[in-house]
Each structure stands twice: as structure tokens, then as C-alpha cells.
Amino acid sequence: MNRTIEWKHDEFHLDSDSRNAEIIVKCLEPENALPLSAPMESIRPKDVTDEDVKELNGQGTGSYRAIAARGNYLSGDRSEIRYAVKDLARRMATPRDIDHMQPIHFGRYLRGKMRAVNKYGYQKQCKSVDAWSDTDHAGCLEMPKSTTGGAIMFGHHDIKHWSSTQSLIALTSVEAEIMDASEQDHMR
């Protein structure tokens, strides 16, 4: 997977493969575009016209899918882009005209943050694993589905993180949390 591991005196560094970020940036934007501070921008339904929901043309669809796939690979080591990549992947089957700006925004974010180095300091023997998850009840602006996100920590180290759209529509925030717990049960 082309990761680089560097052992230090008191920690080790896991450097994700930055080639995918470089390829995404090179494919998407002019060299003088300023980097952005957030990996994605939400599309508000009130800003969407009938023209916007038409399917992208052949070349645009292929480019969108390639960027979403590279982002998916990259997000395994980079928790800060996991949500944005999940959102890109949701539209891989049939990206729309309005979706063509999402990969560009993502690429401009990566331009300012090409590399991500996870630092794992040595720690005393851990006796437990902590897991956190949360949902944003009906957080999707286009359809009332909730997003589940979370992380599993071994001491101070993030060993797994995720972001996914729930498959069913939750009518309350409690129901969204219950769906989150049941979906996490299937992840084991």
C-alpha cells in the first residue's frame, strides 16, 4: 500500500501514500488555485435546479469515479477526509452535473494537505479498547438519512475510523443512535 513507517526513539510515524493526493490534485485544478480548509462543501437542496440533477457526461463520470476511488484508498489513513470521501462515493454510480464541483473542492483541500503522518507514541500496556460513535440525525440535506461516524482507540492510538450513511431513514435521533449501534454490531 506504499505506506512509509519510520521508527523513532519514542514513537513511530505512519506516512500514508501521498501519490494518490498528488494525482487527485493534478487531475482537478490549475496550479494557482488556493487550498481550502475543509474537504467538502454541502450542496443545499434549495440551490439545486432541474439542470443540476442531470447525469454527468461520459468523461466527467469517469473522472468523478476515479477521484472518488483514489479518495477512498487515501481515507484509510486519513480520518479527516473520511466523511467527504463517503459523500463522493455515494454518487459514484450516477454523478450529476451539480456533483462535479465536489471533487474539485476535495482536490483543493488536498492541495494544502498532501501528506498526513500519523504519529504513534509508545504507551504503557493498554487494558481496554475505547470505541466512540455518533450520528447526525437526518444530517443529509438531500434525503433525510443520518450519517454514522466513529473511531476505535487503543490507548491514545486511532486504530479504526469510519463514516457511513445509514441505510434506513430514522424518524428520531434516538432511532438513529439505535441504528448506529446495530450497524456497528455487524462490523465486528
Stockholm file with secondary structure:
# STOCKHOLM 1.0

chainA/1-188         MNRTIEWKHDEFHLDSDSRNAEIIVKCLEPENALPLSAPMESIRPKDVTDEDVKELNGQGTGSYRAIAARGNYLSGDRSEIRYAVKDLARRMATPRDIDHMQPIHFGRYLRGKMRAVNKYGYQKQCKSVDAWSDTDHAGCLEMPKSTTGGAIMFGHHDIKHWSSTQSLIALTSVEAEIMDASEQDHMR
#=GR chainA/1-188 SS CCCEEEECSSEEEEECCTHHHHHHHHHHCCTTCCCCSSSCCCCCGGGCCTTTTSBCCHHHHHHHHHHHHHHHHHTTTCGGGHHHHHHHHHTSSSCBGGGGHHHHHHHHHHHHCCCCEEEEECCCCCCCEEEEEEEETTCCSSSSCCEEEEEEEETTEEEEEEEEECSSCCSSHHHHHHHHHHHHHHHC
#=GC SS_cons         CCCEEEECSSEEEEECCTHHHHHHHHHHCCTTCCCCSSSCCCCCGGGCCTTTTSBCCHHHHHHHHHHHHHHHHHTTTCGGGHHHHHHHHHTSSSCBGGGGHHHHHHHHHHHHCCCCEEEEECCCCCCCEEEEEEEETTCCSSSSCCEEEEEEEETTEEEEEEEEECSSCCSSHHHHHHHHHHHHHHHC
//
